[in-house]
Amino acid sequence: MSSTATELETLNDLLERFRFAMVTTRAEDGALHAHPLTVQEKESDGDLWFIVGTHASAVEHVRRDPKVGLSFSSDGTWLSLAGEAEVVDDLAKLKELWSTTVEAWFPDGPESPGVTLLKVSTLTGEYWGSVGGRLATAIALVTSKVTGDRPRGGEKQTFDLTD
């Protein structure tokens, strides 16, 4: 298996742990803005789909500068991805990803002119994981306070999917 195939497999396993992402975009003045978004679909090649409002600042930012950062955190696992985003107006895909949860935010349904898709193609990333999860991390922190020793590091891996 090539390193990219291994990286994709690891990335896909990691992405299963997360439902929400903080998607960071760049505004016209260069300022970074993070947007909490629900991951609607995770493709096997690392691409992610989000449903967003057409007038959301994230849409405006991505249309001007497609480079985005995504961060995820859950129970002792942290994932940071960099990629390129695009606004995708595809009613069939929107209907495929639609759910009653999404309807709470967009009550007029997928045909509403106020809703669209954001697709992020993952290019690179890093993840960190504490061995043993949250409980092991808490024990390591308490132990380090008592002993004065620095806590042991956990797992770390980088991804490069630009091939």
Z-matrix of the N, CA and C atoms (Angstrom, degrees):
N
C 1 1.452
C 2 1.533 1 107.32
N 3 1.321 2 117.52 1 134.59
C 4 1.464 3 120.68 2 179.29
C 5 1.522 4 109.86 3 -71.49
N 6 1.339 5 115.11 4 161.51
C 7 1.467 6 117.76 5 -179.49
C 8 1.517 7 110.92 6 -62.51
N 9 1.347 8 117.64 7 -34.21
C 10 1.459 9 119.71 8 178.90
C 11 1.527 10 110.69 9 -65.83
N 12 1.335 11 117.28 10 -39.70
C 13 1.464 12 120.09 11 177.98
C 14 1.526 13 110.29 12 -64.87
N 15 1.323 14 117.29 13 -39.90
C 16 1.460 15 121.66 14 177.07
C 17 1.523 16 110.23 15 -65.12
N 18 1.326 17 116.17 16 -43.25
C 19 1.465 18 120.51 17 179.12
C 20 1.527 19 110.37 18 -62.14
N 21 1.335 20 117.09 19 -42.73
C 22 1.472 21 120.82 20 179.00
C 23 1.527 22 110.85 21 -63.41
N 24 1.306 23 116.80 22 -40.98
C 25 1.460 24 120.54 23 179.31
C 26 1.526 25 110.39 24 -62.49
N 27 1.331 26 116.37 25 -45.63
C 28 1.467 27 120.82 26 178.19
C 29 1.524 28 110.32 27 -63.54
N 30 1.340 29 116.71 28 -45.22
C 31 1.465 30 120.69 29 179.31
C 32 1.521 31 111.04 30 -59.18
N 33 1.332 32 117.19 31 -45.85
C 34 1.466 33 120.04 32 -179.75
C 35 1.523 34 111.54 33 -63.65
N 36 1.330 35 117.22 34 -38.71
C 37 1.469 36 119.89 35 176.10
C 38 1.526 37 110.68 36 -62.54
N 39 1.322 38 116.23 37 -42.59
C 40 1.465 39 120.45 38 179.36
C 41 1.527 40 111.71 39 -64.76
N 42 1.329 41 116.64 40 -44.57
C 43 1.470 42 120.38 41 -176.54
C 44 1.524 43 112.46 42 -61.88
N 45 1.322 44 117.39 43 -25.08
C 46 1.466 45 120.31 44 177.64
C 47 1.527 46 111.71 45 -64.23
N 48 1.323 47 117.78 46 -19.95
C 49 1.468 48 121.64 47 -178.43
C 50 1.519 49 113.40 48 -81.20
N 51 1.329 50 116.38 49 -12.43
C 52 1.460 51 119.83 50 -171.10
C 53 1.521 52 112.14 51 -119.76
N 54 1.324 53 115.78 52 141.02
C 55 1.463 54 121.94 53 174.96
C 56 1.527 55 111.03 54 -110.42
N 57 1.328 56 115.79 55 -28.97
C 58 1.462 57 120.59 56 -175.41
C 59 1.523 58 110.46 57 -119.15
N 60 1.318 59 115.20 58 148.65
C 61 1.465 60 121.70 59 177.23
C 62 1.516 61 108.96 60 -131.88
N 63 1.302 62 114.93 61 150.12
C 64 1.459 63 120.90 62 166.87
C 65 1.526 64 104.65 63 -99.14
N 66 1.322 65 115.80 64 113.12
C 67 1.461 66 121.64 65 -178.63
C 68 1.525 67 107.56 66 -100.33
N 69 1.321 68 116.01 67 118.52
C 70 1.461 69 121.49 68 -177.33
C 71 1.514 70 110.21 69 -100.87
N 72 1.334 71 115.12 70 127.21
C 73 1.463 72 122.65 71 -179.81
C 74 1.521 73 108.43 72 -122.26
N 75 1.332 74 114.96 73 169.44
C 76 1.466 75 119.91 74 179.49
C 77 1.528 76 108.97 75 -112.65
N 78 1.335 77 115.16 76 125.91
C 79 1.468 78 121.31 77 178.61
C 80 1.529 79 109.52 78 -77.10
N 81 1.308 80 115.61 79 171.42
C 82 1.469 81 121.77 80 -178.72
C 83 1.530 82 112.26 81 -57.68
N 84 1.334 83 117.11 82 -34.98
C 85 1.465 84 120.48 83 -179.56
C 86 1.535 85 112.64 84 -83.58
N 87 1.340 86 116.56 85 3.81
C 88 1.458 87 121.68 86 178.38
C 89 1.514 88 114.41 87 92.56
N 90 1.337 89 117.37 88 -9.62
C 91 1.462 90 120.88 89 -179.77
C 92 1.529 91 110.69 90 -66.99
N 93 1.323 92 115.54 91 143.44
C 94 1.461 93 121.27 92 177.28
C 95 1.525 94 109.75 93 -88.18
N 96 1.334 95 115.78 94 137.49
C 97 1.464 96 122.20 95 178.47
C 98 1.519 97 108.87 96 -129.87
N 99 1.336 98 116.46 97 130.34
C 100 1.460 99 121.64 98 177.88
C 101 1.524 100 109.15 99 -102.66
N 102 1.332 101 115.50 100 135.45
C 103 1.463 102 122.19 101 -176.88
C 104 1.532 103 108.19 102 -122.89
N 105 1.337 104 118.52 103 123.45
C 106 1.468 105 119.43 104 176.01
C 107 1.530 106 109.24 105 -77.00
N 108 1.319 107 116.47 106 120.37
C 109 1.458 108 121.29 107 -178.46
C 110 1.528 109 110.26 108 -132.18
N 111 1.321 110 115.66 109 149.05
C 112 1.456 111 121.95 110 176.87
C 113 1.519 112 109.33 111 -88.91
N 114 1.319 113 116.03 112 129.21
C 115 1.465 114 120.62 113 176.77
C 116 1.524 115 107.05 114 -73.11
N 117 1.337 116 116.58 115 118.77
C 118 1.461 117 121.07 116 -179.59
C 119 1.525 118 112.38 117 -88.74
N 120 1.347 119 115.10 118 -33.73
C 121 1.464 120 118.88 119 179.35
C 122 1.520 121 109.06 120 -152.62
N 123 1.333 122 114.46 121 143.48
C 124 1.466 123 122.25 122 175.99
C 125 1.516 124 106.40 123 -118.07
N 126 1.321 125 117.87 124 115.31
C 127 1.462 126 120.78 125 178.23
C 128 1.523 127 109.53 126 -86.20
N 129 1.321 128 116.81 127 155.53
C 130 1.463 129 121.26 128 -175.70
C 131 1.521 130 113.43 129 -64.91
N 132 1.342 131 117.68 130 -17.17
C 133 1.470 132 119.95 131 178.91
C 134 1.532 133 112.06 132 -92.23
N 135 1.344 134 116.50 133 9.35
C 136 1.461 135 121.07 134 178.45
C 137 1.518 136 114.80 135 92.78
N 138 1.334 137 117.58 136 -3.12
C 139 1.458 138 120.10 137 177.92
C 140 1.520 139 110.10 138 -73.73
N 141 1.339 140 115.46 139 145.51
C 142 1.462 141 121.76 140 -178.31
C 143 1.518 142 109.77 141 -125.53
N 144 1.332 143 116.30 142 145.04
C 145 1.463 144 122.93 143 179.38
C 146 1.517 145 110.02 144 -117.81
N 147 1.332 146 114.68 145 138.67
C 148 1.454 147 122.83 146 177.42
C 149 1.522 148 108.91 147 -132.54
N 150 1.323 149 117.35 148 148.51
C 151 1.458 150 122.59 149 172.69
C 152 1.526 151 106.44 150 -102.16
N 153 1.331 152 115.85 151 128.15
C 154 1.466 153 121.03 152 -176.26
C 155 1.524 154 110.47 153 -136.57
N 156 1.304 155 115.02 154 161.29
C 157 1.455 156 120.50 155 174.01
C 158 1.525 157 109.92 156 -74.78
N 159 1.312 158 117.36 157 140.79
C 160 1.468 159 120.83 158 -177.17
C 161 1.525 160 112.44 159 -63.18
N 162 1.332 161 117.17 160 -23.98
C 163 1.463 162 120.03 161 -178.59
C 164 1.524 163 112.74 162 -102.01
N 165 1.332 164 116.57 163 11.45
C 166 1.460 165 120.35 164 179.07
C 167 1.526 166 109.96 165 -67.69
N 168 1.321 167 115.70 166 146.89
C 169 1.470 168 118.84 167 179.57
C 170 1.523 169 111.58 168 -60.65
N 171 1.326 170 117.88 169 -30.92
C 172 1.469 171 120.63 170 178.46
C 173 1.526 172 110.77 171 -60.13
N 174 1.322 173 117.41 172 -39.27
C 175 1.471 174 121.48 173 179.15
C 176 1.522 175 109.94 174 -64.45
N 177 1.312 176 116.50 175 -46.50
C 178 1.461 177 121.43 176 178.96
C 179 1.532 178 110.62 177 -60.24
N 180 1.332 179 116.47 178 -44.22
C 181 1.460 180 121.01 179 -178.85
C 182 1.527 181 111.43 180 -64.19
N 183 1.328 182 117.09 181 -45.95
C 184 1.465 183 121.91 182 -177.33
C 185 1.529 184 111.13 183 -65.28
N 186 1.300 185 116.89 184 -36.29
C 187 1.472 186 118.71 185 178.45
C 188 1.526 187 111.27 186 -64.12
N 189 1.299 188 117.27 187 -29.01
C 190 1.460 189 121.32 188 -179.92
C 191 1.532 190 111.46 189 -89.53
N 192 1.338 191 116.98 190 -39.24
C 193 1.461 192 122.00 191 -177.63
C 194 1.532 193 108.11 192 -142.57
N 195 1.329 194 117.88 193 106.64
C 196 1.465 195 120.31 194 -174.11
C 197 1.528 196 115.86 195 -74.88
N 198 1.314 197 118.35 196 -8.47
C 199 1.468 198 120.11 197 -179.25
C 200 1.530 199 109.84 198 -72.34
N 201 1.334 200 115.35 199 128.74
C 202 1.459 201 121.28 200 -179.21
C 203 1.522 202 110.25 201 -135.79
N 204 1.310 203 114.61 202 158.99
C 205 1.457 204 122.06 203 171.29
C 206 1.518 205 108.11 204 -119.89
N 207 1.312 206 116.83 205 144.81
C 208 1.466 207 121.06 206 177.87
C 209 1.513 208 107.98 207 -128.05
N 210 1.319 209 116.30 208 137.83
C 211 1.458 210 119.30 209 175.92
C 212 1.517 211 109.70 210 -130.15
N 213 1.328 212 113.62 211 144.63
C 214 1.454 213 122.64 212 -177.47
C 215 1.524 214 107.78 213 -135.33
N 216 1.330 215 117.12 214 147.94
C 217 1.458 216 120.93 215 177.33
C 218 1.521 217 109.22 216 -150.34
N 219 1.336 218 115.11 217 136.61
C 220 1.456 219 119.42 218 178.12
C 221 1.519 220 110.39 219 -167.68
N 222 1.312 221 117.07 220 123.25
C 223 1.464 222 123.24 221 171.05
C 224 1.525 223 114.84 222 41.00
N 225 1.307 224 117.50 223 58.72
C 226 1.449 225 120.49 224 175.07
C 227 1.511 226 115.39 225 80.86
N 228 1.324 227 117.54 226 12.69
C 229 1.460 228 121.73 227 176.87
C 230 1.519 229 108.20 228 -128.08
N 231 1.329 230 115.29 229 131.90
C 232 1.456 231 121.32 230 179.54
C 233 1.515 232 107.92 231 -127.85
N 234 1.321 233 116.12 232 137.04
C 235 1.462 234 121.97 233 -178.30
C 236 1.520 235 108.44 234 -134.45
N 237 1.312 236 115.86 235 131.47
C 238 1.457 237 122.22 236 177.21
C 239 1.525 238 107.44 237 -126.40
N 240 1.334 239 116.63 238 126.36
C 241 1.460 240 121.64 239 -179.37
C 242 1.523 241 109.85 240 -123.70
N 243 1.311 242 115.62 241 150.66
C 244 1.462 243 121.80 242 172.23
C 245 1.521 244 106.19 243 -123.19
N 246 1.327 245 115.31 244 142.36
C 247 1.456 246 118.25 245 -178.94
C 248 1.504 247 111.54 246 -164.29
N 249 1.316 248 113.37 247 -170.64
C 250 1.456 249 120.48 248 176.38
C 251 1.521 250 108.06 249 -119.55
N 252 1.324 251 114.38 250 133.27
C 253 1.464 252 120.49 251 -177.99
C 254 1.507 253 110.14 252 -108.14
N 255 1.318 254 114.47 253 155.98
C 256 1.456 255 120.62 254 173.60
C 257 1.516 256 108.59 255 -144.62
N 258 1.317 257 115.17 256 147.39
C 259 1.452 258 121.35 257 175.14
C 260 1.525 259 106.09 258 -86.45
N 261 1.334 260 116.10 259 126.30
C 262 1.461 261 121.23 260 -175.57
C 263 1.525 262 108.61 261 -120.10
N 264 1.312 263 116.13 262 115.65
C 265 1.465 264 121.12 263 175.92
C 266 1.528 265 107.61 264 -96.17
N 267 1.339 266 115.41 265 92.49
C 268 1.467 267 121.88 266 -176.66
C 269 1.523 268 107.34 267 -137.87
N 270 1.318 269 116.26 268 99.20
C 271 1.468 270 121.13 269 -175.59
C 272 1.526 271 111.56 270 -61.33
N 273 1.327 272 118.32 271 -39.38
C 274 1.466 273 120.80 272 179.82
C 275 1.529 274 110.79 273 -61.53
N 276 1.330 275 117.35 274 -44.63
C 277 1.468 276 121.31 275 179.24
C 278 1.528 277 110.29 276 -67.68
N 279 1.324 278 116.47 277 -38.74
C 280 1.457 279 121.05 278 178.24
C 281 1.534 280 110.39 279 -61.13
N 282 1.322 281 116.71 280 -44.14
C 283 1.472 282 120.52 281 177.94
C 284 1.530 283 111.18 282 -64.58
N 285 1.334 284 116.01 283 -37.43
C 286 1.467 285 120.65 284 178.76
C 287 1.533 286 111.27 285 -62.30
N 288 1.319 287 116.89 286 -37.75
C 289 1.463 288 121.44 287 -177.04
C 290 1.530 289 113.64 288 -90.12
N 291 1.328 290 117.12 289 -8.58
C 292 1.461 291 121.97 290 -174.88
C 293 1.519 292 111.28 291 -64.95
N 294 1.344 293 115.97 292 145.30
C 295 1.463 294 121.55 293 176.37
C 296 1.521 295 108.86 294 -148.91
N 297 1.318 296 115.82 295 170.02
C 298 1.465 297 119.33 296 178.25
C 299 1.521 298 110.82 297 -65.57
N 300 1.318 299 117.65 298 -28.26
C 301 1.460 300 121.03 299 176.82
C 302 1.521 301 110.31 300 -63.87
N 303 1.321 302 116.42 301 -44.65
C 304 1.467 303 121.38 302 179.19
C 305 1.524 304 109.73 303 -63.82
N 306 1.315 305 115.52 304 -35.86
C 307 1.462 306 120.97 305 -178.62
C 308 1.538 307 111.96 306 -61.62
N 309 1.324 308 117.20 307 -26.83
C 310 1.467 309 119.95 308 176.96
C 311 1.529 310 110.15 309 -62.30
N 312 1.338 311 117.02 310 -33.70
C 313 1.461 312 121.50 311 -179.95
C 314 1.533 313 111.92 312 -88.30
N 315 1.314 314 115.99 313 -31.12
C 316 1.469 315 121.61 314 -176.89
C 317 1.526 316 108.84 315 -129.00
N 318 1.344 317 117.19 316 78.09
C 319 1.471 318 121.34 317 -172.81
C 320 1.532 319 114.47 318 -66.00
N 321 1.334 320 118.40 319 -15.13
C 322 1.462 321 119.99 320 -179.40
C 323 1.524 322 112.84 321 -84.39
N 324 1.327 323 117.90 322 2.49
C 325 1.458 324 122.35 323 174.85
C 326 1.513 325 113.88 324 84.02
N 327 1.326 326 115.87 325 176.99
C 328 1.472 327 120.95 326 -175.51
C 329 1.525 328 113.82 327 -66.45
N 330 1.325 329 117.84 328 -20.59
C 331 1.470 330 120.69 329 179.71
C 332 1.524 331 112.38 330 -80.11
N 333 1.329 332 115.99 331 -6.43
C 334 1.462 333 120.47 332 -179.06
C 335 1.525 334 110.23 333 -61.62
N 336 1.338 335 117.40 334 138.33
C 337 1.466 336 119.20 335 177.12
C 338 1.536 337 112.18 336 -70.50
N 339 1.318 338 118.04 337 -6.50
C 340 1.459 339 122.01 338 -177.27
C 341 1.518 340 114.76 339 -94.62
N 342 1.324 341 117.77 340 12.16
C 343 1.461 342 120.34 341 -177.15
C 344 1.528 343 110.40 342 -134.89
N 345 1.322 344 115.44 343 142.72
C 346 1.464 345 120.67 344 179.65
C 347 1.528 346 108.92 345 -150.50
N 348 1.317 347 116.22 346 -175.26
C 349 1.462 348 122.43 347 -178.97
C 350 1.525 349 111.07 348 -113.92
N 351 1.302 350 114.83 349 147.97
C 352 1.451 351 121.98 350 172.43
C 353 1.528 352 105.53 351 -121.61
N 354 1.325 353 115.82 352 122.37
C 355 1.464 354 120.91 353 178.59
C 356 1.522 355 107.67 354 -112.00
N 357 1.333 356 116.02 355 129.27
C 358 1.459 357 121.13 356 178.07
C 359 1.526 358 108.37 357 -113.13
N 360 1.317 359 115.36 358 122.90
C 361 1.466 360 121.46 359 173.53
C 362 1.526 361 106.94 360 -93.33
N 363 1.317 362 116.21 361 114.61
C 364 1.455 363 121.37 362 -178.59
C 365 1.523 364 110.03 363 -72.43
N 366 1.329 365 115.86 364 132.19
C 367 1.462 366 121.14 365 178.80
C 368 1.527 367 111.96 366 -110.09
N 369 1.330 368 116.86 367 -47.49
C 370 1.454 369 120.99 368 -179.73
C 371 1.515 370 109.45 369 -143.91
N 372 1.312 371 115.73 370 167.83
C 373 1.447 372 118.59 371 177.31
C 374 1.512 373 112.63 372 -175.70
N 375 1.320 374 113.95 373 174.15
C 376 1.449 375 123.02 374 177.65
C 377 1.513 376 108.48 375 -144.53
N 378 1.326 377 114.96 376 147.65
C 379 1.455 378 116.95 377 171.38
C 380 1.510 379 109.67 378 -136.60
N 381 1.329 380 113.54 379 153.54
C 382 1.444 381 122.23 380 177.69
C 383 1.517 382 106.68 381 -130.37
N 384 1.303 383 116.04 382 139.12
C 385 1.454 384 120.05 383 177.80
C 386 1.505 385 109.82 384 -139.53
N 387 1.311 386 116.33 385 136.32
C 388 1.455 387 119.57 386 176.39
C 389 1.519 388 107.49 387 -85.97
N 390 1.312 389 115.23 388 130.54
C 391 1.454 390 120.53 389 179.86
C 392 1.524 391 108.11 390 -63.19
N 393 1.309 392 117.86 391 123.35
C 394 1.456 393 121.81 392 178.64
C 395 1.516 394 114.64 393 91.86
N 396 1.335 395 117.37 394 -2.80
C 397 1.458 396 120.21 395 175.82
C 398 1.513 397 114.41 396 79.70
N 399 1.325 398 115.39 397 -158.96
C 400 1.463 399 122.54 398 -172.37
C 401 1.535 400 113.11 399 -64.16
N 402 1.328 401 117.39 400 -41.75
C 403 1.465 402 120.61 401 -178.67
C 404 1.529 403 110.21 402 -64.32
N 405 1.331 404 117.01 403 -44.92
C 406 1.470 405 120.54 404 179.24
C 407 1.526 406 110.67 405 -63.01
N 408 1.321 407 117.39 406 -37.20
C 409 1.468 408 121.06 407 177.66
C 410 1.525 409 110.22 408 -63.92
N 411 1.321 410 117.11 409 -44.21
C 412 1.471 411 121.10 410 179.12
C 413 1.529 412 110.77 411 -61.92
N 414 1.334 413 117.42 412 -43.59
C 415 1.463 414 121.55 413 179.39
C 416 1.524 415 110.11 414 -63.49
N 417 1.345 416 116.52 415 -42.91
C 418 1.475 417 120.79 416 179.53
C 419 1.523 418 111.02 417 -61.98
N 420 1.334 419 117.12 418 -39.53
C 421 1.462 420 120.10 419 179.29
C 422 1.527 421 111.85 420 -67.06
N 423 1.326 422 116.81 421 -42.03
C 424 1.467 423 120.59 422 178.52
C 425 1.525 424 109.25 423 -65.56
N 426 1.341 425 116.89 424 -44.51
C 427 1.466 426 121.13 425 178.79
C 428 1.518 427 111.21 426 -59.18
N 429 1.328 428 117.27 427 -41.17
C 430 1.466 429 120.38 428 -179.30
C 431 1.528 430 110.86 429 -66.18
N 432 1.335 431 117.60 430 -33.96
C 433 1.472 432 120.95 431 177.66
C 434 1.529 433 110.29 432 -66.23
N 435 1.339 434 116.06 433 -40.29
C 436 1.462 435 121.27 434 -177.60
C 437 1.524 436 110.53 435 -72.83
N 438 1.332 437 117.14 436 -45.75
C 439 1.470 438 121.09 437 -174.26
C 440 1.522 439 113.08 438 -87.99
N 441 1.327 440 117.12 439 -21.43
C 442 1.460 441 120.23 440 -175.47
C 443 1.522 442 112.78 441 82.30
N 444 1.339 443 116.65 442 -2.87
C 445 1.465 444 120.88 443 177.99
C 446 1.519 445 109.89 444 -81.87
N 447 1.292 446 114.75 445 148.96
C 448 1.465 447 120.35 446 177.92
C 449 1.538 448 109.44 447 -72.14
N 450 1.357 449 117.73 448 140.36
C 451 1.472 450 119.38 449 179.56
C 452 1.532 451 110.71 450 -62.45
N 453 1.327 452 114.24 451 147.31
C 454 1.454 453 120.77 452 176.51
C 455 1.522 454 109.92 453 -67.72
N 456 1.327 455 116.53 454 142.16
C 457 1.466 456 121.11 455 177.36
C 458 1.510 457 111.46 456 -74.61
N 459 1.299 458 115.62 457 160.85
C 460 1.453 459 120.96 458 178.46
C 461 1.516 460 110.80 459 -101.86
N 462 1.310 461 114.65 460 -157.04
C 463 1.458 462 120.87 461 178.67
C 464 1.523 463 110.49 462 -74.62
N 465 1.331 464 115.57 463 151.40
C 466 1.456 465 121.04 464 173.31
C 467 1.522 466 107.87 465 -148.43
N 468 1.319 467 116.06 466 138.43
C 469 1.462 468 120.36 467 178.26
C 470 1.530 469 108.63 468 -148.76
N 471 1.318 470 115.81 469 146.72
C 472 1.464 471 120.64 470 175.52
C 473 1.519 472 109.50 471 -112.64
N 474 1.328 473 115.81 472 156.50
C 475 1.454 474 122.76 473 179.39
C 476 1.518 475 109.17 474 -125.21
N 477 1.322 476 116.66 475 140.67
C 478 1.459 477 121.55 476 171.51
C 479 1.521 478 106.56 477 -136.46
N 480 1.318 479 116.41 478 103.03
C 481 1.461 480 122.30 479 -176.39
C 482 1.521 481 111.87 480 -104.46
N 483 1.336 482 116.74 481 20.46
C 484 1.466 483 120.06 482 -175.07
C 485 1.517 484 113.35 483 -79.68
N 486 1.338 485 118.47 484 -5.95
C 487 1.477 486 120.89 485 179.49
C 488 1.504 487 112.43 486 -65.23
